[in-house]
Amino acid sequence: MFCGLNPGSFGAKRMLVAGHIKPWKDSTSAERLDLRNGLAACPSHDVAFDTGLLTVNGGLRIHLSSSLADAVRADPLTRQYYGRPPLRDTILLPDQAQPPGRTYLDWHKTNVFVA
C-alpha cells in the first residue's frame, strides 16, 4: 500500500503484513472484523505505520512524522526506505479493493501518529 512492493511478481508469498489500522486491542468486535480497518504493507512500512511514524489521511495521502521526515532529509539509508520514492504520495489499492475507512484513519492519526 505504501511503496508498491508486489512480492507475487517474483514468487514471494509472505512478504506483506496485514494489519489493523485501529489496533485489535482498541477495536470492538465489529471493528476487528471490518475489512476497512486493515492495510497490507511490506514489513518496514507496516512497523512504521504501527508505531506512528507514518499515517494516512482520509484522502489516502501518506504523511510522515516530523522525526521521520527529518531523518529522510538527513540520512541516505532512511531516505532509501522512507523517501519518495519508494513511498508513494497516496496509498495504492488493488483493483476492486475497498478503501480504508475514514473513521479508522482518523483514529490512527489522532491516537497513534507521532506528529
Backbone as a ProteinNet text record, in pm:
[ID]
protein_1_A
[PRIMARY]
MFCGLNPGSFGAKRMLVAGHIKPWKDSTSAERLDLRNGLAACPSHDVAFDTGLLTVNGGLRIHLSSSLADAVRADPLTRQYYGRPPLRDTILLPDQAQPPGRTYLDWHKTNVFVA
[TERTIARY]
80.4	0	85	199.4	280.6	384.2	444.1	555.6	531.6	428.2	400.3	471.4	536.3	601.8	499.4	532.6	443.9	519.6	524.1	604.8	560.8	435.4	388.7	457.6	507.7	572.9	707.5	763.9	890.7	883.1	763.5	744.9	741.6	750	744.6	598.7	568	429.2	404.4	507.9	486.6	559.3	568.3	642.8	554.6	423.9	334	273.9	252.3	194.4	57.9	-43	-176.4	-195.2	-241.1	-259.6	-381.6	-419.2	-531.8	-486.4	-571.3	-545.4	-569.4	-687.3	-716.9	-682.3	-583.2	-534.5	-642.7	-619.2	-709.5	-748	-649.2	-673.4	-766.4	-774.4	-857.2	-988.6	-1008.4	-1124.6	-1236.5	-1358	-1472.7	-1469.4	-1554.8	-1561.5	-1592.4	-1684.8	-1720.4	-1604	-1532.8	-1418.5	-1305.8	-1287.9	-1181.7	-1204.7	-1330.4	-1363.9	-1390.2	-1392.1	-1421.9	-1302.7	-1324.9	-1217.6	-1162.6	-1241.6	-1196.2	-1107	-1083.6	-991.6	-859	-822.2	-699.5	-616.7	-487.1	-391.7	-293.2	-241.5	-133.4	-11	102.2	223.1	345	455.5	581.5	617.8	699.3	729.3	782.8	869.6	928.6	822.2	735.6	632.3	520	496.3	396.9	438.6	563.7	612.8	608.5	647.1	643.2	500.2	403.5	263.3	217.3	247.9	204.1	264	382.3	447.1	422.7	344.2	306.8	402.7	500.1	592.1	530.5	431.2	354.1	206.9	129.4	-15.5	-74	-203.2	-274.9	-397.6	-422.4	-540	-661.5	-774.7	-898.9	-893.3	-804	-784.4	-683.4	-640.8	-546	-403.3	-376.4	-241.1	-155.5	-30.6	63.7	136.4	142.5	213.1	321.1	434.3	544.8	541.7	580.9	600.3	715.8	722.2	830.6	966.9	974.7	1104.3	1147.6	1054.3	1089.8	1122.6	1048.3	1078.1	1217.7	1254.1	1388.8	1495	1470.1	1565.8	1578.5	1469.5	1473.1	1562.5	1551.7	1635.6	1783.3	1810.7	1948.5	2023.5	1952.3	2017.1	1982.6	2081.8	2055	1988.3	2024.2	1963.2	1815.5	1784.8	1644.4	1568.2	1628.7	1565.4	1537.9	1627.5	1610.8	1482.6	1442.1	1324.4	1199.2	1219.2	1103.4	1092.2	1180.5	1171	1064.9	1056.7	961.4	1039.8	1050.5	1014.4	1111.2	1079.7	978.8	837.1	822.2	686.2	613.5	488.3	402.9	343.2	281.9	209.8	81.2	16	-106.5	-91.2	-170.2	-159.8	-211.9	-161.7	-203.7	-306.5	-413.6	-517.4	-530.4	-543.5	-568.7	-703	-716.5	-844.4	-956.1	-1067.6	-1187.5	-1175.1	-1065	-1048.9	-1130.3	-1184	-1249.5	-1140.5	-1154.9	-1055.1	-1067.7	-961.2	-969.2	-1075.7	-1138.3	-1242.6	-1187.5	-1255	-1212.5	-1207	-1303.4	-1304	-1179.7	-1134.2	-1014	-889.8	-882.9	-768.4	-761.3	-876.5	-879.9	-835.9	-880.6	-842.1	-690.2	-632.8	-488	-413.3	-458.2	-389.2	-395.5	-507.1	-524.3	-454.3	-455.8	-412.1	-276.5	-227.5	-101.6	5.2	-34.5	61.6	138.6	268.8	356.5	380.9	298.4	309.1	439.8
-119.8	0	126.5	122.8	243.2	258.2	146.2	155.8	80.7	1.4	-71	-204.2	-251.7	-382	-487.9	-566.7	-672.4	-804.4	-868.6	-989.8	-1103.5	-1105.3	-1209.8	-1205	-1087.9	-1074.3	-1146	-1181.4	-1254.2	-1381	-1431.3	-1561.8	-1564.1	-1449.5	-1446.1	-1444.5	-1518.2	-1527.8	-1467.5	-1440.5	-1396.7	-1267.7	-1177.2	-1054.1	-935.3	-951.6	-844.5	-879.3	-776.7	-794.1	-727.4	-802.1	-744.5	-701.2	-579.9	-529.7	-441.5	-415.6	-328.3	-182.8	-94.1	49.4	90.7	59.4	75.9	-57.7	-63.5	-192.1	-279	-407.5	-510.1	-478.5	-443.5	-420.5	-301.6	-209.4	-89.7	-98.1	-206.6	-220	-300.6	-270.5	-352.6	-480.7	-574.8	-699.9	-672.4	-580.9	-548.3	-481.5	-392.1	-324.1	-421	-521.4	-620.3	-697.6	-716.4	-794.1	-707.5	-578.1	-486.6	-480.1	-517.9	-515.4	-374.8	-273.9	-135.6	-88.3	-175.2	-146.4	-220.3	-240.6	-314.4	-253.9	-278.8	-241.4	-356	-371.5	-466.8	-386.6	-415.9	-338.9	-428.8	-383.7	-453.6	-437.6	-526.6	-521.4	-386.3	-323.8	-196.6	-87.3	-76.7	26.9	-10.4	-138.7	-182.3	-138.6	-160	-120.7	31.5	103.6	249.9	299.3	235.7	272.7	237.5	116.8	71.6	155.1	209.8	288.3	438.9	477.2	616.8	702.3	642	720.8	756.6	679.3	705.8	707.3	784.6	775.4	803.1	784.5	806.3	889.6	994.6	1075.8	1023.6	1088.1	1044.9	1048.8	1129.7	1134.2	1032.1	942.7	833.6	882.1	1004.9	1060.1	1013.6	976.4	928	1047.1	1047.7	1153.5	1091.4	1158.9	1117.4	1198.9	1136.4	1211.7	1309.1	1413.3	1510.6	1446.4	1353.4	1288.9	1202.1	1132.4	1051	1140.7	1248.2	1341.6	1402.3	1437	1489.6	1385.2	1261.3	1153.5	1128.5	1138.2	1120.9	1227.9	1349.6	1458.4	1440.4	1385.4	1380	1251	1142.5	1011.7	939.2	911.5	844.9	708.3	630.9	498.6	510.6	602.8	625.8	671.9	762	810.9	696.5	597.2	483.6	406.5	400.2	323.3	408.5	535.4	617.6	747.1	766.9	884.4	862	957.2	947.2	952.3	846.5	709.4	649.4	538	439.4	470.5	552.7	582.6	659.2	626.7	697.8	819.4	906.3	1018.9	970.8	874.9	816.6	664.8	598.9	453	392.1	274.6	200.8	96.7	89.5	-10.2	-103.4	-232.4	-325.5	-294.3	-334.8	-317.7	-379.8	-312.8	-358.8	-357.6	-307.7	-303.5	-188.5	-210.5	-102.8	-18.3	112.3	195.1	179.5	207.9	202.8	300.7	265.9	350.1	479.4	587.3	719.8	725.4	662.4	667	599.1	490.6	421.9	506.5	566.7	652	772.4	832.5	945.6	901.1	783	730.5	712.5	655.2	633.3	766.5	864.6	993.5	1058.9	1045.9	1108	1031.6	898	817	747.4	736.2	663.7	751.6	830.7	911.4	1007.1	1011.7	1099.8	1223.6	1324	1445.6	1513.6
0	0	0	66.9	80.5	-30.4	-72.7	-167.5	-298.2	-305.9	-428.8	-441.5	-335.2	-341	-379.9	-480.5	-528.5	-523.3	-406.3	-392	-483.2	-522	-612.9	-747.8	-785.2	-915.8	-920.3	-805.3	-804.9	-720.6	-702.8	-639.9	-488.8	-424.4	-277.8	-233.4	-129.2	-86.3	50.2	127.4	265.3	298.8	204.9	229.6	264.9	262	302.7	437.5	517.8	650.5	649.8	689.9	702.9	847.4	864.7	999.9	1011.3	1133.3	1160.9	1165	1118.2	1129.2	1273.8	1323	1465.7	1528.4	1614.4	1665.4	1727.9	1719.7	1772.9	1917.4	1999.4	2142.1	2166.5	2072.6	2087.7	2010.9	1937.3	1849.5	1914.6	1871.5	1910.4	1829	1862.6	1785.9	1639.8	1614.2	1475.2	1403.2	1471	1408.6	1377.1	1459.9	1436.2	1306.8	1269.9	1150.6	1026.8	1044.5	934.5	838.9	713.7	613.9	591.7	621	602.2	716.8	814.3	924.5	902.7	778.9	752.4	641.1	649.8	546	528.2	408.7	383.8	340.8	401	371.6	383	325.6	346.5	494.9	549.3	693.1	741.4	666.3	708.3	722.4	624.5	628.9	725.9	745.6	844.8	984.6	1020.1	1153	1168	1063.5	1071.6	1092.7	1028.3	1047.2	1188.6	1233	1365.9	1479.2	1458.5	1563.7	1548.1	1448	1432.3	1353.7	1287.6	1204.8	1070.4	1028.5	906.3	942.7	868.6	878.1	741	729.1	603.6	637	557.7	585.3	508.8	527.5	463.2	311.8	256.5	111.6	63.8	153.6	127.5	103.6	141.7	129.3	246.9	217.7	318.2	380.5	514	587	674.9	683	769.4	897.8	1007.9	1131.1	1109	1189.2	1172.2	1196	1291.5	1317.3	1199.8	1138.1	1021.4	902.8	883.5	773.7	791.1	914.5	940.3	907.7	945.9	918.5	768.4	695	549.5	485.9	535.6	481.4	516.2	634.3	683.4	652.8	636.2	628.1	497.9	413.6	285.6	299.2	401.7	417.1	455.8	544.5	578.9	455.9	377.7	255.2	158	154.3	64.9	95.3	220.5	259	280.3	321	358.1	279	181.6	95.8	-12.2	-101.3	-213.1	-343.6	-418.1	-384.9	-283.9	-226.2	-263.2	-213.8	-108.3	-64.1	-173.4	-189	-283.5	-213.4	-290.5	-229.9	-162.9	-226.6	-171.9	-171.8	-87.5	-82.8	-212.5	-242.6	-360.8	-319.3	-393.5	-366.1	-485	-459	-569.3	-635	-759.9	-828.1	-744.9	-740.4	-669.8	-517.7	-463.4	-317.6	-259.4	-141.8	-68.8	-3.1	-6.7	62	212.8	285.3	431.3	481.1	592.2	648.5	706.2	677.1	724.4	877	944.4	1091.1	1148.2	1085.1	1132	1105.2	986.7	954.2	1047.6	1075.5	1169	1308.3	1350.7	1481.6	1488.3	1383.4	1379.5	1388.3	1311.2	1311.5	1449.4	1516.4	1648	1759.4	1754.1	1866.3	1851.5	1728.2	1705.7	1641.9	1545.6	1469.3	1559.1	1539.5	1615.8	1529.2	1546.2	1462.4	1491.7
[MASK]
+++++++++++++++++++++++++++++++++++++++++++++++++++++++++++++++++++++++++++++++++++++++++++++++++++++++++++++++++++

